[in-house]
């Protein structure tokens, strides 16, 4: 409001930068010039309605401030828990990064830690960022820093979450739950990197109270984000094979700090176990291994087992799957690691003749696998670049309650972006545009679309067209079949 009254301008820039400008105005400092991309002249807005809405918001904020004015840091259970974690083993004495999404929270944490711990500092941007990074992680950045200059506890915003070497650190504390799981992965990736001298790293997440969760709906947003990750990046790997529901469950359990998710993964570690077992058997039984790779397709065998069913190993090009079917032809498991455990046997066990009546079941499993492989192939067409998805959400938001002419222009712009193959810089531009306009308010859509058209059309004009993935018909092969009787 002060910018509106004193400068006759409406702020539409980054909310974080607004804090600094507002503080300067409150202290009656002279602001020589507001950067053009951060404001618009008042005549572009419904100024009377905007002032009325601002007064209404200010009234609410003052009421909120009245409620909390007597609450001090000593009453802040979350802050006190953070102090407790930093004071106890195994964290005490280790290099720690504390992440928050908010500048005000970063400053608040810093102010309340600096007199309780040694060598505490904070970062939320600015010229000193590289200097502070070197002071926190001199080994990782090959910097000559004295022990007195080193930072032991660094409080930071997302400015530290991508592309920086901070592996001198051993602890990441997320002071609030970010709705985007990728952000958490990026934060942890600052210290969990090649070159780290630590055998273990520690990650702590603060979660909202149950009542706050009901209001914020973070669980719902996390679930939605996990859906997007699975849709865009898939859930099947050649080295780690879990069905979609299992991946969804594990992502959510790990992200919402349900220990069973972490414990199961650590306890089983199936991929590593079978990789090591394969190496061991290959070295111990080289002749048997040679015989195995020379076996013809659709080779079959039977053996006695407490588990019953037909195991079929299928392939199509570079896609392989194990399937377990019952004697009626119903697939009861597609979990590779579970089925590999059923296949384990000793060298002394004798093979039996496969029951030829079950070949119809094998063919049914083959058809099911072939359908699965072709469905997987066709899904290539529906995979969307996450940056373009973010831009599309902005366009859909802008189209609300707009005229046909405006909607048509926005659709043309979206189709133009979707038709282009974006390089790194172009992706960065589109992402920044999508995110920056989410932080702007009060600006008329017509003004926004004119800006978008001026920025995007020239920048992407020479970008090559999107290469549509070639969808190929897949045909399944049976590698081996085993009857468990």
C-alpha positions in Angstrom: 0.0 0.0 0.0 2.9 2.4 0.8 4.3 1.8 -2.7 0.9 2.6 -4.1 0.5 5.8 -2.1 4.0 7.1 -2.0 5.2 6.0 -5.5 1.8 5.9 -7.3 2.8 2.4 -8.6 1.5 -1.1 -8.2 4.1 -3.8 -7.2 3.9 -7.0 -9.4 7.4 -8.3 -8.8 8.9 -11.0 -6.6 7.3 -11.1 -3.2 10.7 -11.6 -1.6 12.0 -8.4 -3.1 8.9 -6.6 -1.9 10.0 -7.0 1.7 13.1 -5.0 1.1 11.3 -2.2 -0.7 8.6 -2.0 1.9 11.2 -1.7 4.7 13.0 1.1 2.9 9.7 3.0 2.6 8.8 2.5 6.3 12.2 4.0 7.2 11.5 6.9 4.9 14.5 6.0 2.7 14.4 7.6 -0.7 13.9 5.0 -3.5 15.6 6.4 -6.6 13.9 4.1 -9.1 11.8 0.9 -8.9 12.9 -1.6 -11.6 10.4 -1.4 -14.5 9.7 -5.2 -14.5 8.6 -5.0 -10.8 5.8 -2.4 -11.1 3.1 -0.9 -13.2 1.6 2.6 -13.2 -1.6 2.9 -11.2 -3.7 3.9 -14.2 -3.5 0.3 -15.5 -5.5 -0.9 -12.4 -8.9 -0.4 -10.8 -7.1 1.7 -8.1 -10.1 2.4 -5.8 -11.0 -1.3 -5.6 -7.4 -2.3 -5.1 -7.0 0.2 -2.2 -10.2 -1.1 -0.6 -8.9 -4.7 -0.9 -5.5 -3.7 0.6 -7.2 -2.0 3.5 -9.3 -5.1 4.1 -6.2 -7.4 4.0 -4.2 -5.0 6.3 -7.0 -5.1 8.8 -6.9 -9.0 8.9 -3.1 -9.0 9.2 -3.3 -6.5 12.1 -5.8 -8.8 13.9 -3.4 -11.7 13.3 -0.5 -9.7 14.6 -2.5 -8.8 17.8 -3.1 -12.5 18.5 0.6 -13.5 18.2 2.4 -10.3 19.5 3.1 -11.8 22.9 4.5 -15.1 21.5 8.3 -15.1 21.8 11.0 -17.6 20.5 10.9 -19.4 23.8 7.2 -20.2 23.1 7.9 -21.5 19.6 7.9 -25.3 20.0 9.2 -25.8 16.4 12.2 -23.5 17.0 12.9 -25.1 20.3 12.8 -28.6 18.7 15.3 -27.4 16.1 17.7 -26.1 18.8 17.3 -29.5 20.6 18.2 -31.4 17.4 21.3 -29.3 16.9 22.4 -29.8 20.5 22.1 -33.6 20.5 24.0 -36.5 19.0 24.3 -37.5 16.2 24.0 -33.9 14.8 26.0 -32.0 17.4 29.2 -30.6 16.0 28.4 -31.5 12.4 28.0 -29.1 9.4 24.4 -28.4 8.9 22.2 -26.7 6.2 18.8 -25.6 7.4 16.4 -24.9 4.5 13.3 -22.7 4.5 11.3 -21.3 1.6 10.8 -17.9 3.2 13.4 -15.1 3.7 11.6 -13.9 6.9 11.9 -17.5 8.4 15.6 -17.7 7.4 16.3 -14.4 9.2 14.2 -15.5 12.2 16.1 -18.8 12.6 19.4 -17.1 12.2 18.6 -14.5 14.8 17.6 -17.2 17.3 20.6 -19.5 16.6 23.5 -17.1 16.3 23.9 -16.6 20.1 23.4 -20.3 20.9 25.8 -21.9 18.4 29.2 -21.0 16.9 29.7 -20.0 13.3 26.1 -19.5 12.2 25.2 -17.6 9.0 22.4 -17.3 6.5 21.9 -16.9 2.7 18.9 -15.8 0.7 20.7 -14.3 -2.3 22.9 -11.3 -3.0 26.5 -10.8 -3.9 28.0 -12.7 -0.9 26.4 -16.0 -1.8 29.6 -17.6 -3.4 31.7 -16.3 -0.5 29.5 -17.9 2.0 29.3 -21.2 0.0 33.1 -21.3 0.1 33.1 -20.6 3.9 30.6 -23.4 4.5 32.2 -25.9 2.1 35.9 -25.0 1.5 37.0 -28.6 0.7 34.3 -29.1 -1.9 35.1 -25.8 -3.5 38.9 -26.0 -3.1 38.9 -22.7 -1.2 41.5 -21.4 1.3 39.4 -20.5 4.4 40.7 -20.2 7.9 38.9 -22.2 10.7 37.7 -18.9 12.2 36.0 -18.0 8.9 34.3 -21.3 8.3 30.5 -21.5 8.7 29.2 -24.5 10.7 25.4 -23.9 10.5 24.0 -22.3 7.3 20.4 -21.2 7.1 19.2 -20.8 3.5 16.4 -20.4 1.0 16.0 -22.4 -2.3 18.9 -20.3 -3.6 21.1 -23.2 -2.3 18.9 -26.1 -3.6 20.4 -26.5 -7.1 23.8 -26.9 -8.7 26.1 -26.1 -5.8 28.8 -28.2 -4.1 28.2 -28.2 -0.4 29.3 -31.8 0.4 31.4 -30.6 3.4 28.0 -30.6 5.1 26.6 -33.8 6.6 23.1 -32.7 7.7 20.1 -31.2 5.9 17.1 -29.9 7.9 14.0 -29.0 6.1 12.3 -26.4 8.4 9.0 -26.8 6.5 7.5 -29.4 4.2 7.9 -28.3 0.6 4.9 -29.4 -1.5 7.2 -30.4 -4.3 9.2 -33.7 -3.6 11.7 -32.7 -6.2 12.8 -29.7 -4.1 13.5 -32.0 -1.2 15.6 -34.3 -3.4 17.5 -31.2 -4.8 18.2 -30.0 -1.2 19.6 -33.3 -0.1 21.6 -33.5 -3.3 23.7 -30.5 -2.2 25.5 -32.7 0.3 24.9 -36.2 -1.0 27.3 -35.8 -3.9 30.4 -37.4 -5.4 33.3 -36.2 -3.4 31.6 -36.3 0.0 33.9 -37.7 2.7 30.9 -38.8 4.8 29.7 -42.4 5.1 26.4 -41.2 6.3 24.3 -38.1 5.8 21.3 -37.0 8.0 18.0 -35.5 6.8 15.4 -34.1 9.2 12.0 -32.9 8.0 9.6 -30.7 10.0 5.9 -31.5 9.3 2.8 -29.4 9.9 0.5 -30.1 12.9 -2.6 -32.2 12.0 -4.8 -29.1 12.2 -2.5 -27.1 10.0 -2.4 -30.0 7.5 -6.2 -29.9 7.2 -6.0 -26.2 6.3 -2.9 -26.3 4.0 -3.7 -29.6 2.3 0.0 -30.4 1.8 -0.6 -34.2 1.8 -3.0 -33.8 -1.1 -0.6 -31.6 -3.0 2.3 -34.0 -2.4 0.1 -36.9 -3.7 -0.7 -34.8 -6.8 2.9 -34.1 -7.4 3.9 -37.7 -7.0 1.3 -38.5 -9.7 2.9 -36.0 -12.0 6.4 -37.5 -11.4 5.2 -41.0 -12.2 3.3 -39.8 -15.3 6.3 -37.8 -16.7 9.3 -39.9 -15.7 7.7 -43.4 -15.4 8.1 -45.8 -12.6 9.9 -48.7 -14.3 13.7 -49.0 -14.5 15.7 -51.9 -15.9 17.6 -52.2 -12.7 14.8 -51.5 -10.2 11.5 -53.0 -10.9 8.4 -52.1 -8.8 4.8 -51.8 -9.9 3.3 -48.3 -9.9 1.3 -48.7 -6.7 4.5 -49.7 -4.8 6.5 -46.8 -6.2 3.6 -44.4 -5.3 3.5 -45.9 -1.8 7.3 -45.7 -1.2 7.5 -42.1 -2.5 4.8 -41.0 -0.2 6.1 -43.0 2.8 9.6 -41.6 2.5 8.4 -38.1 1.8 5.9 -38.0 4.7 8.5 -39.6 7.1 6.7 -42.9 7.6 9.6 -45.1 8.7 8.3 -48.3 7.1 9.0 -47.0 3.6 12.7 -46.3 4.4 13.1 -49.5 6.4 11.6 -51.8 3.8 13.8 -50.4 1.0 17.0 -50.5 3.2 16.2 -54.0 4.5 15.5 -55.6 1.1 17.8 -53.7 -1.2 16.8 -56.4 -3.7 18.5 -54.9 -6.8 21.9 -54.9 -5.1 21.4 -58.4 -3.7 20.6 -60.0 -7.0 23.3 -58.1 -8.8 25.9 -59.5 -6.4 24.3 -63.0 -6.6 24.5 -63.0 -10.4 28.2 -62.1 -10.3 28.9 -64.8 -7.7 27.1 -67.5 -9.6 28.7 -66.5 -12.9 32.2 -66.7 -11.4 31.5 -70.0 -9.4 29.7 -71.8 -12.3 31.1 -70.5 -15.6 30.2 -73.6 -17.5 26.6 -73.6 -16.3 26.4 -69.9 -17.2 27.6 -70.6 -20.8 25.0 -73.3 -21.1 22.3 -71.0 -19.9 23.0 -68.2 -22.4 23.0 -70.8 -25.3 19.6 -72.2 -24.4 16.9 -71.8 -27.1 13.9 -69.5 -26.6 10.8 -70.8 -24.7 12.9 -73.4 -22.8 10.8 -74.9 -20.0 11.2 -76.8 -16.8 9.3 -77.8 -13.7 10.3 -78.3 -10.1 8.6 -79.0 -6.8 8.0 -75.9 -4.6 5.8 -74.9 -1.7 4.6 -72.0 -4.0 2.5 -73.0 -6.9 2.1 -71.4 -10.4 3.7 -70.7 -13.8 6.6 -68.3 -14.0 7.1 -66.7 -17.4 10.1 -64.5 -18.4 9.0 -62.2 -21.3 10.9 -59.7 -23.4 10.3 -57.3 -26.2 13.4 -55.4 -27.5 14.9 -53.9 -24.3 11.9 -54.4 -22.0 11.9 -57.5 -19.8 9.5 -58.7 -17.2 8.9 -61.7 -15.0 5.3 -62.8 -14.5 3.8 -65.3 -12.1 0.4 -66.8 -13.1 -1.8 -69.3 -11.2 -3.0 -72.5 -12.9 -6.1 -70.6 -14.3 -4.0 -68.2 -16.2 -4.5 -65.2 -13.8 -1.3 -63.1 -13.2 -0.8 -63.0 -9.5 2.5 -61.1 -9.4 4.6 -58.9 -11.6 7.2 -58.1 -9.0 10.6 -59.1 -10.4 12.3 -59.4 -7.0 9.6 -61.5 -5.5 9.6 -63.9 -8.4 13.4 -64.1 -8.5 13.2 -65.3 -4.9 10.8 -68.0 -6.0 13.2 -69.1 -8.7 16.1 -69.6 -6.2 17.2 -73.3 -5.9 20.2 -75.3 -5.0 22.5 -77.1 -7.6 21.3 -80.4 -6.3 17.6 -79.8 -7.1 16.4 -81.9 -10.1 14.3 -80.4 -12.9 11.1 -82.1 -13.9 9.2 -82.3 -17.2 7.0 -79.3 -17.8 3.3 -80.1 -18.0 2.4 -79.4 -21.7 -1.3 -78.6 -20.7 0.0 -75.3 -19.3 1.3 -73.9 -22.6 -2.1 -72.2 -23.1 -1.4 -70.3 -19.9 2.0 -69.3 -21.1 0.5 -67.9 -24.3 -2.0 -65.9 -22.3 0.7 -64.4 -20.2 2.6 -63.6 -23.4 -0.4 -61.7 -24.8 -0.9 -59.8 -21.6 2.8 -58.8 -21.5 2.6 -57.8 -25.2 -0.4 -55.5 -24.5 1.5 -54.0 -21.5 4.6 -53.4 -23.7 2.5 -51.7 -26.4 0.6 -49.6 -23.9 4.0 -48.5 -22.4 5.1 -47.6 -26.0 2.0 -45.6 -26.7 2.4 -43.6 -23.5 5.5 -42.0 -25.0 3.1 -39.6 -26.8 1.5 -38.4 -23.6 4.7 -37.6 -21.7 4.8 -33.8 -21.3 7.8 -31.6 -20.5 7.2 -30.5 -16.8 8.3 -26.9 -17.8 5.5 -26.8 -20.5 3.1 -28.2 -17.9 3.9 -25.4 -15.6 3.4 -22.9 -18.4 0.1 -24.5 -19.4 -1.2 -24.1 -15.8 -0.4 -20.4 -16.0 -2.2 -20.1 -19.3 -5.3 -21.9 -17.9 -5.3 -19.6 -14.9 -5.1 -16.5 -17.2 -8.0 -17.7 -19.4 -10.5 -17.6 -16.5 -13.5 -15.3 -17.2 -11.7 -13.7 -20.3 -13.1 -12.8 -23.7 -12.9 -15.2 -26.7 -10.3 -13.0 -28.3 -8.0 -13.2 -25.2 -8.5 -16.9 -24.8 -7.7 -17.5 -28.4 -4.4 -15.5 -28.1 -3.5 -17.5 -25.0 -4.2 -20.8 -26.7 -2.1 -19.8 -29.7 0.8 -18.9 -27.4 0.5 -22.2 -25.5 0.3 -24.2 -28.8 3.4 -22.4 -30.0 5.4 -23.2 -26.9 4.3 -26.9 -27.0 5.3 -27.2 -30.7 8.9 -26.2 -29.9 11.8 -28.3 -28.8 13.3 -26.2 -26.0 17.0 -26.0 -25.1 18.2 -25.4 -21.6 18.1 -21.6 -21.8 14.6 -21.6 -23.4 13.3 -24.0 -20.8 14.7 -21.7 -18.1 13.0 -18.7 -19.7 9.6 -20.4 -19.9 9.9 -21.7 -16.3 10.8 -18.2 -15.0 7.9 -16.7 -16.9 5.5 -19.2 -15.5 6.7 -18.7 -11.9 7.1 -14.9 -12.0 3.5 -14.3 -13.1 2.2 -16.4 -10.3 3.7 -13.8 -7.9 2.2 -10.8 -9.7 -1.3 -9.6 -8.8 -3.8 -7.0 -10.0 -2.4 -6.8 -13.6 -5.0 -7.0 -16.4 -4.7 -10.2 -18.5 -4.5 -8.1 -21.7 -1.3 -6.5 -20.4 0.1 -9.8 -19.4 -0.5 -11.5 -22.7 1.2 -8.6 -24.6 4.2 -9.0 -22.4 4.3 -12.8 -22.9 4.0 -12.5 -26.7 6.8 -10.0 -26.8 9.1 -12.2 -24.7 8.2 -15.7 -26.1 7.6 -15.4 -29.8 11.0 -13.8 -30.7 12.9 -16.1 -28.3 11.4 -19.4 -29.6 11.0 -18.3 -33.2 14.1 -20.3 -34.4 13.7 -23.3 -32.0 13.3 -26.6 -33.8 9.9 -28.3 -33.8 9.2 -31.0 -31.3 10.2 -34.4 -32.4 7.3 -36.7 -31.9 8.4 -40.1 -30.5 8.1 -42.9 -33.0 5.6 -45.5 -31.8 6.5 -49.0 -32.8 4.4 -52.1 -32.5 5.9 -54.5 -30.0 6.0 -58.3 -30.3 6.6 -60.4 -27.2 9.0 -63.4 -26.9 9.1 -66.0 -24.2 12.6 -66.5 -22.9 12.0 -69.2 -20.3 9.1 -70.8 -18.4 9.1 -72.6 -15.1 6.3 -74.6 -13.5 6.2 -74.6 -9.7 4.3 -77.7 -8.6 
